[in-house]
Amino acid sequence: MHFATAHASSILYVYRKKNMKIAQLTLLVFLLFTASGFAQKIPRTVDSNIQKSAQSKYPDDYEMQEYKIKEQRQAYLNLQSLSANDIPKEVLQEIIGKAVAKYPTDYEMQEYKIKEQVKAFRSLLSFTANDIPATILSKIRKAAVAKYPTDYEMQEYKLTEQVKAYRRTYGSTPPQEKDKLDESNMRTTSAKKNASQVVPDDVLNRIKKRHSDQYPDNYSMQKIMVDADVKAYKELKGYSDQNVPKDIIIRIIRKNYNAYPDNYSMQKIMVDADMKAYKDLH
């Protein structure tokens, strides 16, 4: 009886020890699963690279490691379920391919760039500017596409900026409609009104035409150059220097006007140079 009891106790001890190991193993598996969180859905190599990247970037900051790992995992999962049914399939694939190529192991940046490009593509599809001539808008679009064929963010940016520049330079009413309106009812932008107060219409029109011919589809550059000429014109009209006789100033201004007609920026540069030379000689 004593032997049977002892034997039973031994069996019970082994059973309990074995079950304890099973319990410990179960707990370990549970903890590992909880720690990795997304282990079921993220390939082991991807998850390993995410962790290594966070450890490399923040070697002694475990809070940031934890945060970045969590964010990168979530971004990776978001990318797996990403869809945009209103975007042509080949366009979306192209956008994704560029983001992956640029940020091969940064899933947050991949997700961000893809979303921004998709958003820009949608904006381009719905972009309208009925207050400028259709032919002008078409040229602006084509120029933006030619310069940034697969970068929809930059296309949108250039399209928006060029349209704004066109409006600031030429107003927001199509030219053909302007010609039909009575002068007293004509609407112009504040930029044109300000220029007209100083620069005669015929002079302003010649300035605009010169830069339109020089930069036919670049309205941002046209605006910069027109503004520079208008500023120079104003300065030349009020040009004075108490150290130079008035008749000399008039001759200098006239000479440079004849040399650079309608190019008031160059006229101003040359007048300044002539004035300095005159004072140095006298």
Summary of the structure (lengths in Angstrom):
residues: 282
radius of gyration: 36.0
end to end distance: 135.0
largest distance: 138.0
contacts: 719
relative contact order: 0.05
helix: 77%
strand: 0%
